[in-house]
Amino acid sequence: MQRLELFNPFNAPVYFEETLNSTMDVSRELAAAGEPSGTVIVANSQNAGRGRIRKRAWESEKNANLLFTILLRYPSIETIPVALTLRAGLAVVLAIEEFAPALCGRAKVKWPNDIMLGAKKAVGILAEADGGTVHLGIGINVAQKSFSEPLESKATSIALAAGMDIPADNRFTLLEQIICKLECGLANSVKAADWRSRLDLRLYKKGESVTFIEGGAESGNSHTGRLIGIGLGGELLIEENGEISSFITGELKAIYGEGGC
């Protein structure tokens, strides 16, 4: 693996490989080898990348996007920061706003683990834990300009959404910004503690009517109401018929109002 000379506030290496089966799998190997917290593995392409819902495809053009996993170590599973995936999503949105200012106000965190640019998905996030060791996988469409059916109606990239050309090497500038936002956003500090209020401003479909599928995608247990925010533990809060319900698993399956999901 090649080591990239990028700034990493975790004081850990950033590795690059042209093609991997999965950066998540390599992150596990790096953890077993004793690499420190904050170690990053980036790939130009993956043969067996995975998402929260495994049957869904993730299309990524070589030399155009960011596919990486960051290894995070905590003393125990109890000390993993609450709502880590959502806070990672917030860090990515903040980095995108810095990287492409034209997208300020348009990049949103869709509960529980996607980033939307307008009505289309641009980022997927997956966190897997082994005790206190977390492997945080992130896939970002950065410079890709086209997608095949049926993804073209659902997926976008920073370049497409911002109407800009992004040179291939600029992906790594964005990666540095994301790592810095992650280190700050997951720290035990006052600034990190305000993640809910910062996320609230960037929460996809907040204040709008949504349909939510509780549990598994095929559960059929749907709820329709107004999305009002995020709870202290990262749970989704929906107001139905004057009562507030909280959910820890499920998916925003259908949206009523502007845009779609």
N, C-alpha and C positions, 0 to 999 in steps of 0.2 A: 504494500500500500504506500502511496505517496503521502507525505505530510505537507499540508498547505500552510504557508506562512501567513496566517490570519490572526487578528487580535481575538483572544478568547479570555474574557474576564475571569473565567473559572481556573485559569492557569493550567489548562489541559490541552492535549494535542487535538488538532483537526485533521482527520485522515480523509484521503480521496481514493476512490477506485473507479475505473471506467465502467465496469459492469459487475453487478452482484446479483445473487438471487434475492436478497433482502438486507437492507441496512439494519433492520431489527435483529436479524439472526447474527450479523457480524458484531453488533453492539453487545450481544450476550457473550460472544467469544472474547471480546475485549474486556468485559467485566470479569470473566473467569481468569483472564490473564493478569488481572490486577490493575488495569488502567484506572486513572482517577476520575472522580466525579467531574462532569463537564466535558468529558471526551466526546468528540463528534465524529461520525463516519458519514461521508457524503458519497453518493454514487451518481454517475451520469445516466445510468439506466438500471432497472431492476427486472429480473425475470420472474420473480415470485413475490412481488410486493403485496401487502395485504392491508385491508381497512377494517373498520369496526363491523361492517356488514360485508362479509367475504365474497359474496356472489357478485358484488358490484365491481365493474372494471375501473381502473384508473389508467388513463392514456397519457403518456408523457413522451414528448419529443426530445431526442438527445441534444445536448448542448444548449437547451433552451430553458430548463426548469431546475428546481432544487428538490432533491430527494435525500433526506438525511435523518439520522437518529442521534439523539444526544443521550448519553449515559448519565444518570443522576443517582447519587448514593445518599441514603439517609440512614440514621442509626437503627431504625425499625420501621415497620409498615405504619405504625401509629404516628410516626413523625413526618410522614410524607405530607407536604402542604395540601391543605384542603382544596378541593376543586382544581387540582393541578392541570387537568386538560383544558378547562375553561380559561385559566390564568395563562396557559401557554397560548391559547387562541388570542387573548388580549395582547400578549407580547407580540405576536405576529402582526396583528392589526396595527399596533403602534409603529412597528418597524415599516410596514407597508406605507403608512401615512408619511413617514420620514423619507422613504425611498422614492415614493411617487406622490408628491403633495397634491396632485390633481384628484387623488382618490380620498382625500380627507372628507369624512362624513359619508362616504359611500362604502367603505370597507366595514363589514359587520360580522360579529360572531353569531353563528347559528348554533344554538344549543343542540347537542352537547359538544360537537367536535369539528365543525366546518367553519370556513370563512367564506362569506359571500361578497362579491363585488356586484352591486346592483342585485338582480334577481338570479345570478348565476354563481355556481361554486367555483372557487379558485384554489382553495386549500383544504386538505384533509389532515386530521391529527389523530394519532392513535397512541395511547399510553398503556404499557404492559408492565406489571410489577412482579418481581421475585423477592418477596420479603421487603426490605427497605431499598432495594435496587429497582429503579424505574428506567425503562427504555421508552423514550419519547420520540416517536416517529412522526415526521412532518413532510408532506408533499405539497409543493407550491408550483402552480403554473405561472411562470415568470414571463418568458418571452415568446411562448408558443402563439402562433397566429391563426391556427385552424384546428378543428377537431372533427373526427368522423362521426357519422350517425351511429347511435342516437345522442351522442354526447354534445354535439354542437348546440343543441337547444338548452343544455343544462350547465355546460362548463364554459369558463372563460379564463383569461390570464390577466396579469397586471398590465402587460403591453396592450392587449385588446381593450381592456376597460379604461385605461388612461389615454389611449390613442397615441402611444409613443413606441419608438424603436428602442430595444434594450440589447446592447451588445452582450455576447455570451459571458464575458468575464465579470460583468456587472452583477451577475447572480451572487457572486461571492461577497460583494459589498453588502447586499441584502442579508446574506447569511451572517455576516459580522453583526449587523444591526439587530437581527433576531436574537443571537446569542446574548448580546448585551442587555436587551430588553428582558429576556428570560432570567438572566442572573439577577437583575434588579427586581423583577416581578415576583420571583419565588423566594426572595430573601426574607428574613425575619426582621422587618423594619416597618416604620410607620408608613412609608411610601407604599410598600408592598401591601400593607393591611387595607389600603383603600381600593383594592382591586374591584370590589363589587360596584362602587360608585363609578369607577372609570369604565367598567364593562357595561354598566347600565346605559351609558351614553352611546354604546356601540353594539347593542343587542338587537339582533335581527328580528324584525316584526314586533318590537316592543310597543305595547299600546294598541295592537291590532288584533282582529279576530283570527284565531287559528284553530285547526283541528289537530289534535295530538293523539297518537297511537301509543297507549301505555304498554310497557313490556315489549315482547317480541313483535316483529312486523306483521305476523299473521294472527296476532291475538284477537283482533276484532274489537278490542276494548278501546273505543275512541271517545275523546272528550272535545267539545267545541266551546271555546270561550275566548276571553281576552288575555293575551300574554302580558303579565304585569311586571315580571322581573325574575331575579335569581335570589334564592334563599342563602342563608349563611353557609350551608354546606355545598352550594352549587346546584341545588335542586331547582327545577323549573317551576315557576309559580303561574298558575292560570286561574282566572276568575270565571266561575261558571254559575250562572243564576244567583249572583250576589255572594257566593261563597268561594273562598280561595283554596285551591287544591295544589299540593306539591307533588312533584314526580322526580324520581331518581333514575328511571330507565324508560326508554321509549324514543319516539321520533316525531318531529313535526312533519306530518305526512301530507297535509293539504292546507293551503293558505287561502283565506278569503280576503280579497282586497287587492291592492296593487301588487303586481309581480307574481311569483310562484316559487315552488321549492322543488 
